[in-house]
Amino acid sequence: MRIRSAGAMRSLPGTSPMHRLSIKAERCPLLKLAVRSLLLLMWVPTVALSQSETDKPSSEKKVNTLDSVSVTGVAGGSPLEERSASSTGFDKTLLDTPRTVSFIDSTQIDLLGINSVDDLTRAVPGTFTTTRYGLQGGINVRGIPADMFFRGMKRLNMQGHTRTNLSAMDSIEVVKGPPSPIYGMGKIGGYTNLVPKSGRAANGAYLEKPEGFVQAITGSFDRAESSAGIGGPMSVGERRGGYYVYGLMEDSDSYIDQVTVRQKILQSSISLDDVAGPFRLEMGGQFQNSKTQGAYMNRVSQALIDSGQYVSGMPLAQLDLNGDGAIGLTERNLASPIRGRVGTNNRSLYQGFTWPRCGANYCDVGNFPKIGGIPQSMYSYLSSRGANDPVSQLLLAQGVGGVLPTSGYLPIGFVLDPATTGYSDVDYFRNGSYERLQDADSNMYYADLIYDTHPDFTMKIQSFYDRLDSFKNSQLPYGEKQDVRVWEEKVTTTYRIPDRWLPAWLRVNSLASLNYRETRSKIRSSGGDYDWRQDVMYGDGIAVPNTLFWNQLDDASVQTGAPSTTDRQSWFNEIGLGVMFDVDMFQKDTGFLRGTNLLLGARYDVSHAKAWDFYRFNENASFAYYNPDGSIRYVNSYLPEQYAQGWDGGASWSVSLSQQLPWGLRPYITYAKSSVTLDTSNNGLDRSTITSPGGHIGSADLQEQGLKADLFDGRLAFTASHYKQTRTDVTSNVDVTLGAEVSSTVTRGWEGEIKWMPINRFYLSGYVNFQKAKYLFNSATTYMLSASQLGFKDVVDPTTGKVVYPADAFLYGGRTIITVPSSVLANYMDRTGNPESQYGFNAAYDFDSGFGVVFGGTYWSSVWADRLKTLRLPSATVFNLAVTYKLGDWNLKVNGYNIFDELYFRARNTDTAPGLVSVMPPRRVELTARYDF
């Protein structure tokens, strides 16, 4: 276990909101003590049981629970015989479903240690997560951010706001491609459907008596988690039903310095028959509080990735003029003054640059002209202070030079201090781009009335509410307060057309779904992020006043803090009607056409959207300076309230054809078009999107061909598919999706998955995925390049030849922006960040003694971290090993993750700022003890 520096979460002096950052004071050592005590109490009776007679009669099998640990989760049947209504809306087996679907049951969730969305990559092909300050609340499917459904209802986007915990689920389905027309508009890559633990089995049976479990987990990096669940029968009058309640608490450190994980989850569900006539009531909810911190490794270069070489150094100029513990907006303007007119590309710590030409054409990235010398501001600063140390003298000897921003002057706040600057070996598990607090509450409730007594006619009336209330304070200086709510009503019916109305060779099942969905999003934030100021190797790596910033969460005043620069609200609804037909042909035929299935679906959605940008501070037109008498002159600018509204609509459809062949083979082909709401990762709609010529609803299409097989009485199952998915709605180079979470891309790929169970105690699965994505348009975009890429030169000691001041140190104190010409961007059309090749396997074996072993691995190919391909992240192979032991109702498990301690990295969720990446977890061990009752 890594040793954490004492006082790693020191709170700074300042206004009262800062006390919220004193995270150590809020932590719960009692939870760690309770987890360890629970593990000890579990271990004692386990040892006693192991010493007792082994020939005692086994306990009576419990209703709707496993009577032994199954390493496969599919014992007694093929994985393709699992039934799912999530992918099409009809209750079909995975074999009969003409889409690529991966199913993970509760046993696999427990056995493989699937807690976060990133863990899904160990079991599901085509899944991957980029990170947003280390938070992996969402998942990419086939390279595209995917929707997440809960019991068939779409949840809010959690990416970058809160952790998504999957251990509370009974099953997880990952469906590739757009959602069924019954679900409404959705993303083209795919979606994940989560099914919570319940007191009612899928076959309609209820528990006969209360049953449950108690579980504790401890391990590397001070892991401390406890969870429990209990379910049982219930009745109201003569109405029979069941309930299930699940709770989880965690208070852990992590492998990244200063990052802790604290979360609380309470989840419950009830089911009650015949509540309203023949309708069954299913209702429940989930409350989660997640408190953590976000972290990237900053100042990332290829040398840091390849050899651990880090450009160290703290900012030269002191910007915290009043000594209150952080930098305010006015302090930035006074201590790092600009020249010329303040604007979007000319601020104290934010400067724009111009893409240079090499002859008649624009220069290629990496081949910008190199310009010697140091910025005028640095030369004047060192000269005025009589800097006489050797490095400063070498810098002054270079003369005034370097690359000039468009303003013609680089403010002093950008450059690093020569006294602390140089190269050092990095500690990969420190962080410089650090969000000090991410505190989110999510609340989700549902209530369904279901009639499914007769399979030929079913009806489901669903109500769903989801809320995310998040508080994020990075002091980089970004800080936000966000409140997002969604509610949805949906009615779905299925009706099988009577056989007497149809020819003998034809059977038709129909479905209709009507839904209304409404989303409200509010966000207030201030400032961008200056992620590169903090030197992670300086002292204990903790930010100091000269690398911390006030924002509107701490102090909203112009004089000492920073006011809100974004105050936005959006509201939009989605109203849609979808129909589907499941057509079986020649089911009784004995010829080649036996078992032909045609699946048809169509849907139309309309949406009304409104967006407000309220009165807010305009940092691009505000500044402060000293008067001749030493007083401060403030020039403040505010933007007026702006409003936009509009209607839009979109059609969705799908056609699938599959054919049953001998030997358990089933080929299929699917074509689909899906409408897509162009909302942001904050679950809101921007005014610019609503008013754009293309509107706020886009579209995408899918072509998929596949083959599924169920062989040897279900012992061997495999699926293989080839796909092409495209965003199709943009008709000009003004790509409206640039402001949305989706993007105009075309993705081609193929994937395969195999599951083999030659004997009941042994299970093997594996998958491969190859895909390549490209942007459809080369619209000019803004980018952040490092100083060396822009053309600054290293300062070298002429005597030793040693670099004494790396070129990148000239700009790490601030943030740069440069517009990439479309002619240059045309050479970089690949969508980067996601691996083009991905392989995985899992193997499990149960011994007669009660022991079991699970071994698995995942390979990701190397990826470019950014669109201009300036930073290459290496390939990675990660292996995991688990040993399980079962004795009666006791289950012990030791999980080893990344057992060979592979160092690997993950790109962030944007491809235009390559200087930040996530360092992924090193080797770690967890001990889990569980008692079932």
MIRO-699713 format. One record per residue (C-alpha): x negated, y negated, z negated. Coordinates in steps of 0.1 Angstrom, whole numbers, plus 5000, padded with zeros to 4 digits. Layout:
BEGIN
XYZ
...
END
This chain:
BEGIN
500050005000
498849655008
498149414979
500149094981
498648764971
500048624938
502348334943
502848404980
506148234980
505347914961
508047654963
506947304972
507846984954
510646794970
514346764971
516747014955
517347234985
513647344984
514447534952
516247774974
512847874989
511548004956
512348364967
510248544941
512448394914
515448554930
514048894934
515349184914
512549394897
515349594880
516249744914
512749874918
512850024883
516250174890
515050334923
512050494907
514050614876
516650764899
513950944919
512551084887
515951194875
516651364908
513251534908
513651704874
516751904881
515351984916
512352144901
514452334876
516652464904
513652574924
512552784895
515952954891
517053264908
517253234946
519953494950
522753304933
525953284953
526152964974
528652704964
531952694983
531852505015
533352155012
535952025035
534651795064
531051795051
528051995062
527252285040
523552275050
521152025065
521352065102
518251945119
520151895152
523451755143
524851965171
524852315155
527552525169
528052335201
526452155230
525551785225
527451715257
530551865242
530751565217
533951375224
533951005230
536550745239
533950455236
532550485271
535750505292
538750465268
539850815275
539051095250
536451285271
533451495264
530051345272
529651605299
532851485316
532051115312
530650965344
528250735326
524950775307
525750805270
523550895241
525251015209
523551015175
525451165146
524951105108
522551395104
520251255131
520550915116
519351045082
516751285096
515051045119
515250755094
517350535117
517950215097
517349925122
518149885159
514449925166
514650275153
517050365181
514150365205
512950685189
516150865200
517750685229
516150625264
516250285278
516550105245
514049845233
513949535211
512049215216
511949005185
513048665173
510748585145
510648955136
514448985131
515849265152
519549225149
520249315185
519049565210
518149565247
519649835268
518049875302
516149555296
519249335289
520549215255
523349455247
526749405230
527349575197
530849725190
532249845157
534850115163
535449975198
535649605188
532849375199
530849215170
529048885170
525548875183
523248915153
519848875171
517548655151
520048585124
520448895102
519249255100
521549515114
521549825091
522550145108
522250385078
525850315069
527150465101
528650805107
527750805144
526150575170
526950585207
524750395232
526550355265
524650235295
526149985319
529149745315
531849825290
535149995300
537849755313
539649815280
536949635261
536949295278
534049115292
530549245283
526949255292
525849465322
522949655305
525149845280
526449845245
526250025212
529350145194
529050205157
531450425139
531350385101
531550665075
535150755068
537350975046
539151105077
537551355100
537651325138
540151615139
542551435116
541751635084
541251455051
538951545022
540551774996
538751614967
536251324961
532851384976
529851164981
526151104976
523650904957
520350824974
517150644966
514150554988
510750434978
507550404998
504850195013
504949815009
506949844977
509949984994
512950004971
516350094984
519350264967
522650364983
525750564975
528950664991
532050834979
535150944998
538251134990
541951184994
544550924986
548250894989
550950624987
554250784980
554451085003
551950925028
548651115029
545350955035
541750915027
539150655017
535450605018
533250345001
529550285008
527150054992
523449974996
520949744979
517349684989
514549474974
511349554993
508249395004
507049445040
503849505059
503749135068
502348895041
505048675026
507948865042
510349045019
513549235027
516549195004
519949305014
523249415000
525949605019
529449705008
531449895033
534850055028
537550225049
540950375043
543250585064
546950635057
549350845077
552850735087
552650385074
555050245101
557050525115
554550765131
551750505131
548650575110
546950275093
543150255095
541649955078
538349855062
535549605062
531849545057
530149275037
526449215041
524048965026
520548965042
517648755028
514348775045
511748575062
510648555099
507148585111
505048585143
501348615147
500348275161
497448155183
497648475202
495248515231
494048815250
490948825228
493048845197
495049135212
491949325225
489449265197
491049065169
489248735177
491248455162
490848075167
490747945132
490947595120
493347355102
494647025116
492246735115
494546445106
496446445074
500146385083
501746415048
501046055040
503246025009
502046354994
505546494988
504546845000
505546835037
505646615068
508646395076
509546255110
508245905102
505046045089
504446215122
504945895141
502745695118
499845935113
499846075149
500845775170
501545785207
500845545234
503345425259
507145475258
508445755236
510346015255
510946385261
507346445271
505746185248
506046235211
503646255182
503246635183
504946715216
503246625249
504046715285
501446795311
501546805349
500747115370
497647035390
496947095426
494047275441
493847125475
497247115493
498847375470
499547405433
496747585414
497347935402
497647975364
494248055350
492447855377
493247505366
490247255369
488047255338
487446905324
484846845297
484846605269
487146555239
490446355236
490145975230
492046005198
489646265184
486646065195
487945755178
488945945146
485546105142
483645785150
485645565126
484945805097
481245845104
481446215109
477846335108
478046705104
476446905133
479647015149
481246675149
478046535164
478246785192
481846695198
481046325200
478146405223
480646545248
482146195253
485746105259
487446355283
489646655284
492946715301
495346415298
499046465293
501446275314
501545995288
497745945293
496945985256
496846295233
497846205197
495446295169
497846535153
497146795180
493446865173
491947095147
489346995121
485747075133
484847165097
487247455096
487347555133
485747855150
486348215156
487148465129
488348825126
492048825122
494149005096
496949125118
499449135090
499248775081
501548525098
501248165108
504548105125
506648165094
510348105088
510448065050
514048175045
516648355066
519748395044
522848535062
526248655050
528248865075
531848965069
533749205091
537349335086
539549545107
543149695106
544449935132
547850095137
547450415156
549750665171
547950965185
550151255174
550751365210
547751335233
550051265263
551050925248
548950725224
549050365212
546550165192
547149815178
543849665166
543049355146
539449245141
537648965123
533948895122
532048615106
528348515104
527348245079
523548195082
521047955067
517547945083
514747725071
511347755088
509847415079
508047445112
510147215111
513147405126
516147455102
519747555110
523047605093
525347815114
528947935110
530448165136
533748335135
535648565159
538948735157
540548965182
543849135188
544049435211
546849675222
545849985240
548150265253
547550585272
550150775291
549751105309
551951115339
554151425336
552951725357
556351775371
556051445389
552751545406
551451815429
550052115412
546552025421
546751675405
546751545369
546751175360
546251005327
546750625326
545650355302
546549985297
544849735274
545749375265
543549165243
543048815230
539748715215
538748375200
535248265191
534347955170
530747855166
529247565146
525547495143
523547205128
519847205132
516846975135
513446985152
511547225173
508847445160
505147375158
504147735153
500447705159
499347455132
498847705104
495547895104
496548245091
492948305080
492647985060
492548065023
495348305014
497148225047
499948025030
501047705046
499847375030
501547035031
499846945063
501347235081
504847215066
507646985078
510846855063
514046915082
517746815077
518247105053
515746955028
515946585035
518046435063
516746085060
514645915087
512345755062
511146065043
512646365060
514146455094
517846415105
519846655126
519046655162
521746915171
525246905157
527347125180
530547315180
532147535206
535447715209
536447965235
539048235240
539248535262
542548675274
542548995295
544549285308
542949605319
544249925334
542550265340
543450595357
541850925349
542551155378
541751525377
542051715409
541852085418
541452195382
542952535390
541152575423
538552835427
536752665456
533952405458
536352115449
537352265416
537052015388
536951685408
537551375386
538151025398
538050745372
539450405383
539550085363
540349715368
540649415346
541149035348
540148785321
540748415318
539048195293
539447845280
536347685265
535647365246
532247225234
531346925213
527946765207
528546535178
526846215169
523246315163
519646175160
517746135193
514146225186
513146155222
513945785219
513045715182
509745615167
508145425138
505045205136
503244975112
503944595114
500944365111
501744315074
501644685067
505444735065
507045005086
509344925116
511845195124
513345225159
516145485157
518245615184
521445825182
523346015209
527045965212
529546235208
530046435240
532846675249
533546925277
536247175283
537147405312
539047715323
537448005341
538248355350
536748675362
537649025375
536049355364
536449695380
534950035380
535050345402
533550675391
533651015409
532351335393
532351695404
532252015384
529752265399
528752615390
526152675363
527452395341
526352115365
528251795369
526951515393
528651175392
528450835409
529750505394
530150165408
531249885385
531549505384
531849325350
532648975341
530248815316
530748525292
527648305294
527348235257
524048175239
522348395213
523948175187
527448295200
528247955213
528847795247
526847485258
528547195274
526247225304
527447585310
531147495308
530747205333
528447385357
529747465392
529747835384
531747795352
531147975319
532048325332
529548515353
529548855368
527249155372
527449485390
526249845385
525450125408
524650455390
524150815402
523651095378
523651455370
524651625337
524151995328
525352215300
523552545302
523152865283
526252835263
525352485252
521752565241
520352345268
521752015280
520251745301
521251425318
519451225346
520550905362
519350645387
520750295384
520649945398
522249655379
522449305392
523648965381
525548845411
527448525405
524848255409
525048095444
522347825441
518947775426
520647595397
520947905376
523547845349
522348155330
519147975320
521047835291
522748165282
521548485267
522048685299
519848615329
520048645367
518148955373
518149285392
517049595374
516349935390
515350245371
515950605363
516150795331
516351155319
517151315286
517051685276
518151855244
517252225238
518252445209
516852795217
517752925182
519852765155
516952655134
514852485161
515752175181
513851985207
514851665226
512951445249
513551155273
511850945299
512750605313
511350405342
512650065351
511649745367
513549415365
513149105386
514548755385
516848665413
515948295415
512748095410
514247785396
511647555381
511347615344
509247475315
506447665299
503847635272
500247685281
497247685258
494547425260
492047655277
494747745304
495447375309
491747305316
490047205283
486547335279
484847515250
482247305231
479047495231
475847455211
473247395238
470547545216
472247875207
474847905234
477447965207
480947825210
481347585180
484747445190
487047665211
488947485238
492347605224
491647415191
492347085210
496047155211
497047395183
498147115160
501147035183
503247175211
502847135249
505247165278
504647195315
507047235343
506147535365
506747445402
509247675419
506647765446
504347895418
507148075400
508048255432
504948465427
506048565392
509548715397
509049015374
511049005342
508549075315
508549175278
510149525282
508049825290
508549975325
507850325313
509050475280
508850835268
510050995236
510551335219
511751485187
511351835174
512751995143
512552325126
514252465095
512652745074
514453005053
512852855022
514852535025
511952335040
512252165073
509951965095
510651695120
507951565144
508451305171
506751045192
507350745214
505250595242
505650245256
503750125286
501749805285
503749485291
503149125300
504348905272
505148615294
506448555329
503248405343
501348715331
498748545310
498948785281
498949155283
500149375254
498649725255
500550045257
501250225225
501950575213
503550615179
504050945162
506351015132
506451315109
509051415082
509151705058
512551795043
513552025014
517052135006
518152314974
521752324967
523151974967
519651824965
517851694995
514351554995
512551405024
509151255030
508951045062
505650935077
505950665103
503250575128
501150855111
498050785133
498250405124
498550275160
498149905162
500749775186
502649455195
506049345206
506849045228
509148775215
512648725230
511548455254
508848475281
507748115284
505648075252
503148355251
501148235221
503448425196
503948805193
505149045166
502649285152
504449605146
504449825115
501350025106
501250365090
503750395062
505350665040
508750685025
510250924999
513950985000
515951174974
519551244979
522151424958
525451524973
528451584951
END
